[in-house]
């Protein structure tokens, strides 16, 4: 006899490049999330993963105490950069095509007694092969850790009547462009370091003082599109320097200059998306809200862009994807 409700609590862990999320789900409803501005980027600079381990240990301990969690009725599932060399355990990527079934059966279990009493299940990343349309590029592979789990959650939220193939645009520190087939399997992907470039320009470049070392306060579509079209016509380097000129000769506000910079940086993402898209594919926008909204504005402004656009807004996609993988693996049941 199998009782599907024996497992009451699920803790999901999502370790990214710059952030870590630890979430508690009770009866599959999100109860609490701890978010830390600590990811594998800092671990790689430090040369060890001690900070990530400490975050996980403290977070899990807090959740166990606050919610009176019983270890024997708890499953812990981790995804993202936690399976990289600077995570807890390095797990090889799966080769695409990969869907929820492949992710579930490839999950690995390891014990870390100093972090938590329960073993942790790890979801592997995905490696894709993609023929680049550029004659000068020999890069035919792409990799992801974490976005594959988020993609499974996003696909589960789509209208089941939609049967076209999808391109998921997932902006963040690294923006992922992920192509899924009609069955929700990842088949191709490309990566852009857009968020990282934007952060460097905003905080550590010559024009950082022109935007006061921070991103925009509110979206200004006019300046966003001006920056985008300037970069399309004259290149990103020229458009980025325009940010200084805007403040000196056009009396543009700090927020307007920040929007102009964002539009300029996003121009390369839009070009990548246009090259990646094929006829009859639907674009699904998700990920970081500020970047997602800006990309949507730019796509709507393009004269020849006719692909359907779907926007998915949901909390903790990595956690939701981990739940789906756990269900498919049978981890959310317990023999009784």
C-alpha beads as a LAMMPS data file, in Angstrom:
LAMMPS data file: protein, C-alpha beads

336 atoms
335 bonds

1 atom types
1 bond types

-500.0 500.0 xlo xhi
-500.0 500.0 ylo yhi
-500.0 500.0 zlo zhi

Masses

1 110.0

Atoms # bond

1 1 1 0.000 0.000 0.000
2 1 1 1.300 3.471 -0.923
3 1 1 0.209 6.544 0.989
4 1 1 0.860 9.609 -1.188
5 1 1 0.534 11.956 1.772
6 1 1 3.152 10.497 4.103
7 1 1 5.705 13.111 3.006
8 1 1 4.457 16.385 4.415
9 1 1 7.343 18.827 4.038
10 1 1 9.631 19.486 1.099
11 1 1 12.620 21.796 1.293
12 1 1 13.938 23.015 -2.049
13 1 1 17.352 24.582 -2.538
14 1 1 18.264 26.757 -5.514
15 1 1 21.861 27.961 -5.678
16 1 1 22.591 30.390 -8.492
17 1 1 25.545 32.438 -9.612
18 1 1 24.766 35.338 -7.266
19 1 1 21.893 34.196 -5.032
20 1 1 20.724 31.239 -2.956
21 1 1 17.107 30.376 -2.137
22 1 1 15.953 27.881 0.473
23 1 1 12.192 27.252 0.423
24 1 1 9.793 25.240 2.539
25 1 1 6.738 23.626 0.956
26 1 1 4.078 22.042 3.152
27 1 1 1.490 19.930 1.392
28 1 1 2.987 21.437 -1.784
29 1 1 2.122 25.009 -0.746
30 1 1 4.972 27.497 -0.360
31 1 1 5.374 28.444 3.301
32 1 1 8.593 30.425 3.571
33 1 1 11.618 31.404 1.505
34 1 1 15.071 32.466 2.639
35 1 1 16.973 34.457 -0.001
36 1 1 20.684 35.266 0.288
37 1 1 22.951 37.339 -1.961
38 1 1 25.494 34.539 -1.937
39 1 1 26.050 32.137 -4.807
40 1 1 28.841 30.219 -6.458
41 1 1 30.379 33.389 -7.884
42 1 1 31.609 34.387 -4.424
43 1 1 32.518 30.772 -3.693
44 1 1 34.719 30.656 -6.789
45 1 1 36.458 33.885 -5.755
46 1 1 36.980 32.581 -2.218
47 1 1 38.198 29.231 -3.483
48 1 1 35.803 27.259 -1.268
49 1 1 32.090 26.693 -0.668
50 1 1 32.090 27.267 3.097
51 1 1 29.690 30.230 2.908
52 1 1 27.126 28.271 0.886
53 1 1 27.335 25.361 3.324
54 1 1 26.769 27.713 6.272
55 1 1 23.746 29.314 4.605
56 1 1 22.155 25.927 3.959
57 1 1 22.881 24.667 7.469
58 1 1 21.389 27.759 9.153
59 1 1 18.350 27.950 6.861
60 1 1 17.399 24.302 7.210
61 1 1 17.918 24.423 10.971
62 1 1 15.616 27.469 11.227
63 1 1 12.908 25.791 9.155
64 1 1 13.047 22.555 11.155
65 1 1 12.688 24.476 14.417
66 1 1 10.032 26.988 13.340
67 1 1 7.744 24.466 11.637
68 1 1 8.398 21.456 13.890
69 1 1 9.568 19.463 10.901
70 1 1 10.049 15.720 11.236
71 1 1 13.097 14.517 9.328
72 1 1 11.492 11.195 8.400
73 1 1 8.605 13.033 6.705
74 1 1 10.772 15.500 4.817
75 1 1 12.385 15.482 1.386
76 1 1 15.138 17.928 0.419
77 1 1 15.722 18.630 -3.283
78 1 1 18.440 20.888 -4.690
79 1 1 19.057 22.333 -8.148
80 1 1 21.234 24.917 -9.836
81 1 1 24.913 25.672 -9.418
82 1 1 24.936 23.555 -6.277
83 1 1 25.794 20.663 -8.636
84 1 1 28.827 22.506 -10.047
85 1 1 32.456 22.405 -8.951
86 1 1 31.840 25.197 -6.426
87 1 1 28.571 23.745 -5.131
88 1 1 28.132 20.846 -2.738
89 1 1 28.713 18.059 -5.224
90 1 1 29.608 18.120 -8.909
91 1 1 27.230 16.151 -11.116
92 1 1 27.690 15.802 -14.904
93 1 1 25.204 17.499 -17.222
94 1 1 22.565 15.427 -18.994
95 1 1 22.620 15.564 -22.779
96 1 1 19.523 17.057 -24.411
97 1 1 16.783 16.283 -25.242
98 1 1 15.751 16.364 -21.589
99 1 1 12.306 16.612 -20.007
100 1 1 10.928 16.092 -16.536
101 1 1 11.188 12.306 -16.870
102 1 1 14.902 12.415 -17.682
103 1 1 15.603 14.881 -14.875
104 1 1 13.699 12.778 -12.359
105 1 1 15.387 9.470 -13.092
106 1 1 18.834 11.125 -13.106
107 1 1 18.553 12.734 -9.659
108 1 1 21.358 11.779 -7.270
109 1 1 21.240 11.486 -3.479
110 1 1 24.075 12.496 -1.134
111 1 1 24.333 12.967 2.624
112 1 1 25.748 16.031 4.374
113 1 1 25.206 15.411 8.120
114 1 1 26.670 18.788 9.107
115 1 1 24.108 20.583 6.962
116 1 1 20.939 18.588 7.596
117 1 1 19.788 15.235 9.015
118 1 1 18.208 14.129 5.746
119 1 1 20.059 13.194 2.546
120 1 1 19.734 15.753 -0.240
121 1 1 18.521 14.902 -3.734
122 1 1 20.280 16.788 -6.542
123 1 1 18.839 17.577 -9.971
124 1 1 21.526 17.575 -12.703
125 1 1 22.032 20.343 -15.234
126 1 1 21.602 20.002 -18.986
127 1 1 23.969 20.285 -21.950
128 1 1 22.560 21.143 -25.372
129 1 1 23.965 21.139 -28.875
130 1 1 23.050 24.036 -31.129
131 1 1 24.285 24.868 -34.612
132 1 1 25.124 28.578 -34.482
133 1 1 24.007 30.551 -37.545
134 1 1 27.152 32.687 -37.470
135 1 1 29.807 31.499 -39.919
136 1 1 32.536 32.660 -37.547
137 1 1 31.312 30.770 -34.509
138 1 1 32.410 27.234 -33.715
139 1 1 30.556 27.115 -30.392
140 1 1 27.906 24.442 -30.771
141 1 1 27.240 23.579 -27.141
142 1 1 25.542 25.301 -24.250
143 1 1 25.094 24.324 -20.612
144 1 1 22.730 25.178 -17.793
145 1 1 22.345 24.389 -14.120
146 1 1 19.061 25.395 -12.528
147 1 1 17.287 26.814 -15.560
148 1 1 16.273 23.308 -16.668
149 1 1 14.350 22.899 -13.395
150 1 1 12.719 26.320 -13.776
151 1 1 11.815 25.480 -17.376
152 1 1 9.899 22.393 -16.252
153 1 1 7.859 24.565 -13.879
154 1 1 7.165 27.142 -16.579
155 1 1 6.079 24.490 -19.074
156 1 1 3.654 23.044 -16.509
157 1 1 1.995 26.479 -16.229
158 1 1 1.364 26.877 -19.964
159 1 1 -2.080 26.412 -21.461
160 1 1 -2.272 22.702 -22.393
161 1 1 -3.941 23.579 -25.718
162 1 1 -0.803 25.380 -26.886
163 1 1 1.063 22.853 -29.027
164 1 1 3.772 24.942 -30.708
165 1 1 7.399 24.686 -29.769
166 1 1 8.506 27.312 -27.273
167 1 1 11.500 29.547 -26.672
168 1 1 11.809 30.362 -22.983
169 1 1 13.578 33.671 -22.350
170 1 1 14.816 33.659 -18.759
171 1 1 16.710 36.880 -17.938
172 1 1 18.894 37.131 -14.864
173 1 1 22.599 37.295 -14.068
174 1 1 22.949 35.021 -17.093
175 1 1 20.055 35.115 -19.558
176 1 1 19.027 31.737 -20.922
177 1 1 17.232 31.142 -24.203
178 1 1 15.828 27.621 -23.987
179 1 1 14.018 25.833 -26.801
180 1 1 11.471 23.184 -25.793
181 1 1 9.622 20.779 -28.038
182 1 1 5.871 20.138 -27.894
183 1 1 6.384 17.568 -25.140
184 1 1 8.241 19.970 -22.870
185 1 1 11.708 18.564 -23.501
186 1 1 14.704 20.899 -23.673
187 1 1 16.324 20.525 -27.085
188 1 1 18.515 23.618 -27.569
189 1 1 19.734 26.616 -25.595
190 1 1 21.941 29.687 -25.701
191 1 1 23.333 31.833 -22.889
192 1 1 24.097 35.553 -22.602
193 1 1 25.841 37.253 -19.681
194 1 1 23.485 40.223 -19.945
195 1 1 22.747 40.735 -16.270
196 1 1 26.415 40.499 -15.376
197 1 1 27.400 43.018 -18.067
198 1 1 24.643 45.393 -16.975
199 1 1 25.801 45.141 -13.368
200 1 1 29.431 45.863 -14.285
201 1 1 28.486 48.875 -16.406
202 1 1 26.118 50.193 -13.748
203 1 1 28.436 49.802 -10.787
204 1 1 32.047 49.617 -11.952
205 1 1 32.442 51.465 -15.256
206 1 1 33.080 55.015 -16.439
207 1 1 29.350 55.684 -16.703
208 1 1 28.515 54.286 -13.252
209 1 1 28.422 57.807 -11.816
210 1 1 25.963 58.863 -14.532
211 1 1 23.433 56.299 -13.294
212 1 1 24.440 56.734 -9.628
213 1 1 25.642 53.124 -9.424
214 1 1 22.148 51.647 -9.553
215 1 1 19.533 50.332 -11.975
216 1 1 16.417 52.170 -13.073
217 1 1 13.711 53.106 -10.556
218 1 1 10.823 52.716 -12.987
219 1 1 10.527 51.700 -16.605
220 1 1 10.738 54.570 -19.102
221 1 1 9.784 53.047 -22.438
222 1 1 10.926 56.018 -24.515
223 1 1 14.495 56.021 -23.189
224 1 1 14.637 52.220 -23.084
225 1 1 13.770 52.042 -26.785
226 1 1 16.118 54.917 -27.649
227 1 1 19.015 53.038 -26.079
228 1 1 18.004 49.845 -27.840
229 1 1 17.755 51.413 -31.312
230 1 1 20.997 53.353 -30.825
231 1 1 22.829 50.103 -30.054
232 1 1 21.181 48.376 -33.029
233 1 1 22.380 51.140 -35.349
234 1 1 25.751 52.117 -33.901
235 1 1 26.794 49.237 -31.634
236 1 1 26.599 48.725 -27.886
237 1 1 29.877 50.526 -27.162
238 1 1 28.676 53.760 -28.743
239 1 1 25.236 53.545 -27.140
240 1 1 26.728 52.971 -23.688
241 1 1 28.866 56.110 -24.007
242 1 1 25.734 58.026 -25.030
243 1 1 24.602 57.652 -21.416
244 1 1 27.207 60.262 -20.424
245 1 1 26.149 62.583 -23.226
246 1 1 22.496 62.371 -22.195
247 1 1 23.319 63.789 -18.790
248 1 1 25.597 66.536 -20.076
249 1 1 23.632 67.854 -23.065
250 1 1 20.060 66.548 -22.845
251 1 1 19.294 67.013 -19.143
252 1 1 18.130 63.406 -18.971
253 1 1 17.315 62.242 -15.455
254 1 1 19.221 59.484 -13.703
255 1 1 16.291 57.104 -14.278
256 1 1 16.119 57.968 -17.973
257 1 1 19.848 57.340 -18.392
258 1 1 19.539 53.997 -16.595
259 1 1 16.720 52.994 -18.950
260 1 1 18.791 54.024 -21.970
261 1 1 21.663 51.869 -20.730
262 1 1 19.358 48.900 -20.199
263 1 1 17.980 49.207 -23.731
264 1 1 21.488 49.315 -25.163
265 1 1 22.619 46.223 -23.273
266 1 1 19.463 44.284 -24.168
267 1 1 20.038 44.859 -27.889
268 1 1 22.395 41.883 -28.031
269 1 1 19.812 39.670 -26.317
270 1 1 17.173 40.644 -28.856
271 1 1 19.558 39.883 -31.707
272 1 1 20.334 36.493 -30.197
273 1 1 16.616 35.752 -29.814
274 1 1 15.863 36.754 -33.406
275 1 1 18.620 34.459 -34.685
276 1 1 17.462 31.617 -32.441
277 1 1 13.768 31.764 -33.346
278 1 1 12.172 29.700 -36.078
279 1 1 8.699 30.071 -37.642
280 1 1 5.681 29.084 -35.514
281 1 1 7.585 29.247 -32.228
282 1 1 6.081 30.966 -29.204
283 1 1 8.195 33.198 -26.964
284 1 1 7.674 32.680 -23.234
285 1 1 9.051 35.460 -21.029
286 1 1 9.835 34.701 -17.413
287 1 1 12.685 35.329 -14.982
288 1 1 13.724 38.605 -13.360
289 1 1 10.811 41.047 -13.550
290 1 1 12.705 44.213 -14.492
291 1 1 14.505 42.574 -17.392
292 1 1 11.446 40.592 -18.454
293 1 1 9.298 43.728 -18.705
294 1 1 11.965 45.584 -20.659
295 1 1 12.353 42.737 -23.156
296 1 1 8.580 42.645 -23.633
297 1 1 8.474 46.370 -24.437
298 1 1 11.267 46.015 -26.990
299 1 1 9.730 42.978 -28.712
300 1 1 6.397 44.784 -29.032
301 1 1 8.202 47.698 -30.679
302 1 1 9.838 45.603 -33.398
303 1 1 8.153 46.012 -36.791
304 1 1 8.734 42.487 -38.075
305 1 1 8.317 40.504 -34.870
306 1 1 5.152 38.384 -35.194
307 1 1 5.771 35.530 -32.752
308 1 1 3.186 35.047 -29.979
309 1 1 4.442 36.178 -26.563
310 1 1 3.401 34.614 -23.259
311 1 1 4.413 36.084 -19.905
312 1 1 4.727 33.754 -16.922
313 1 1 4.830 35.297 -13.454
314 1 1 5.289 32.827 -10.608
315 1 1 7.232 32.693 -7.377
316 1 1 10.110 30.259 -6.910
317 1 1 10.078 28.496 -10.267
318 1 1 13.112 26.443 -9.264
319 1 1 11.248 25.159 -6.223
320 1 1 8.155 24.331 -8.258
321 1 1 10.261 22.508 -10.816
322 1 1 11.987 20.562 -8.051
323 1 1 8.578 19.482 -6.744
324 1 1 7.645 18.225 -10.209
325 1 1 10.878 16.240 -10.457
326 1 1 10.375 14.858 -6.951
327 1 1 6.855 13.740 -7.810
328 1 1 7.974 12.099 -11.023
329 1 1 10.747 10.288 -9.139
330 1 1 8.266 9.141 -6.485
331 1 1 10.011 10.974 -3.647
332 1 1 6.851 12.619 -2.380
333 1 1 5.384 9.243 -1.490
334 1 1 6.429 6.844 1.195
335 1 1 5.546 3.214 1.590
336 1 1 3.338 2.548 4.564

Bonds

1 1 1 2
2 1 2 3
3 1 3 4
4 1 4 5
5 1 5 6
6 1 6 7
7 1 7 8
8 1 8 9
9 1 9 10
10 1 10 11
11 1 11 12
12 1 12 13
13 1 13 14
14 1 14 15
15 1 15 16
16 1 16 17
17 1 17 18
18 1 18 19
19 1 19 20
20 1 20 21
21 1 21 22
22 1 22 23
23 1 23 24
24 1 24 25
25 1 25 26
26 1 26 27
27 1 27 28
28 1 28 29
29 1 29 30
30 1 30 31
31 1 31 32
32 1 32 33
33 1 33 34
34 1 34 35
35 1 35 36
36 1 36 37
37 1 37 38
38 1 38 39
39 1 39 40
40 1 40 41
41 1 41 42
42 1 42 43
43 1 43 44
44 1 44 45
45 1 45 46
46 1 46 47
47 1 47 48
48 1 48 49
49 1 49 50
50 1 50 51
51 1 51 52
52 1 52 53
53 1 53 54
54 1 54 55
55 1 55 56
56 1 56 57
57 1 57 58
58 1 58 59
59 1 59 60
60 1 60 61
61 1 61 62
62 1 62 63
63 1 63 64
64 1 64 65
65 1 65 66
66 1 66 67
67 1 67 68
68 1 68 69
69 1 69 70
70 1 70 71
71 1 71 72
72 1 72 73
73 1 73 74
74 1 74 75
75 1 75 76
76 1 76 77
77 1 77 78
78 1 78 79
79 1 79 80
80 1 80 81
81 1 81 82
82 1 82 83
83 1 83 84
84 1 84 85
85 1 85 86
86 1 86 87
87 1 87 88
88 1 88 89
89 1 89 90
90 1 90 91
91 1 91 92
92 1 92 93
93 1 93 94
94 1 94 95
95 1 95 96
96 1 96 97
97 1 97 98
98 1 98 99
99 1 99 100
100 1 100 101
101 1 101 102
102 1 102 103
103 1 103 104
104 1 104 105
105 1 105 106
106 1 106 107
107 1 107 108
108 1 108 109
109 1 109 110
110 1 110 111
111 1 111 112
112 1 112 113
113 1 113 114
114 1 114 115
115 1 115 116
116 1 116 117
117 1 117 118
118 1 118 119
119 1 119 120
120 1 120 121
121 1 121 122
122 1 122 123
123 1 123 124
124 1 124 125
125 1 125 126
126 1 126 127
127 1 127 128
128 1 128 129
129 1 129 130
130 1 130 131
131 1 131 132
132 1 132 133
133 1 133 134
134 1 134 135
135 1 135 136
136 1 136 137
137 1 137 138
138 1 138 139
139 1 139 140
140 1 140 141
141 1 141 142
142 1 142 143
143 1 143 144
144 1 144 145
145 1 145 146
146 1 146 147
147 1 147 148
148 1 148 149
149 1 149 150
150 1 150 151
151 1 151 152
152 1 152 153
153 1 153 154
154 1 154 155
155 1 155 156
156 1 156 157
157 1 157 158
158 1 158 159
159 1 159 160
160 1 160 161
161 1 161 162
162 1 162 163
163 1 163 164
164 1 164 165
165 1 165 166
166 1 166 167
167 1 167 168
168 1 168 169
169 1 169 170
170 1 170 171
171 1 171 172
172 1 172 173
173 1 173 174
174 1 174 175
175 1 175 176
176 1 176 177
177 1 177 178
178 1 178 179
179 1 179 180
180 1 180 181
181 1 181 182
182 1 182 183
183 1 183 184
184 1 184 185
185 1 185 186
186 1 186 187
187 1 187 188
188 1 188 189
189 1 189 190
190 1 190 191
191 1 191 192
192 1 192 193
193 1 193 194
194 1 194 195
195 1 195 196
196 1 196 197
197 1 197 198
198 1 198 199
199 1 199 200
200 1 200 201
201 1 201 202
202 1 202 203
203 1 203 204
204 1 204 205
205 1 205 206
206 1 206 207
207 1 207 208
208 1 208 209
209 1 209 210
210 1 210 211
211 1 211 212
212 1 212 213
213 1 213 214
214 1 214 215
215 1 215 216
216 1 216 217
217 1 217 218
218 1 218 219
219 1 219 220
220 1 220 221
221 1 221 222
222 1 222 223
223 1 223 224
224 1 224 225
225 1 225 226
226 1 226 227
227 1 227 228
228 1 228 229
229 1 229 230
230 1 230 231
231 1 231 232
232 1 232 233
233 1 233 234
234 1 234 235
235 1 235 236
236 1 236 237
237 1 237 238
238 1 238 239
239 1 239 240
240 1 240 241
241 1 241 242
242 1 242 243
243 1 243 244
244 1 244 245
245 1 245 246
246 1 246 247
247 1 247 248
248 1 248 249
249 1 249 250
250 1 250 251
251 1 251 252
252 1 252 253
253 1 253 254
254 1 254 255
255 1 255 256
256 1 256 257
257 1 257 258
258 1 258 259
259 1 259 260
260 1 260 261
261 1 261 262
262 1 262 263
263 1 263 264
264 1 264 265
265 1 265 266
266 1 266 267
267 1 267 268
268 1 268 269
269 1 269 270
270 1 270 271
271 1 271 272
272 1 272 273
273 1 273 274
274 1 274 275
275 1 275 276
276 1 276 277
277 1 277 278
278 1 278 279
279 1 279 280
280 1 280 281
281 1 281 282
282 1 282 283
283 1 283 284
284 1 284 285
285 1 285 286
286 1 286 287
287 1 287 288
288 1 288 289
289 1 289 290
290 1 290 291
291 1 291 292
292 1 292 293
293 1 293 294
294 1 294 295
295 1 295 296
296 1 296 297
297 1 297 298
298 1 298 299
299 1 299 300
300 1 300 301
301 1 301 302
302 1 302 303
303 1 303 304
304 1 304 305
305 1 305 306
306 1 306 307
307 1 307 308
308 1 308 309
309 1 309 310
310 1 310 311
311 1 311 312
312 1 312 313
313 1 313 314
314 1 314 315
315 1 315 316
316 1 316 317
317 1 317 318
318 1 318 319
319 1 319 320
320 1 320 321
321 1 321 322
322 1 322 323
323 1 323 324
324 1 324 325
325 1 325 326
326 1 326 327
327 1 327 328
328 1 328 329
329 1 329 330
330 1 330 331
331 1 331 332
332 1 332 333
333 1 333 334
334 1 334 335
335 1 335 336
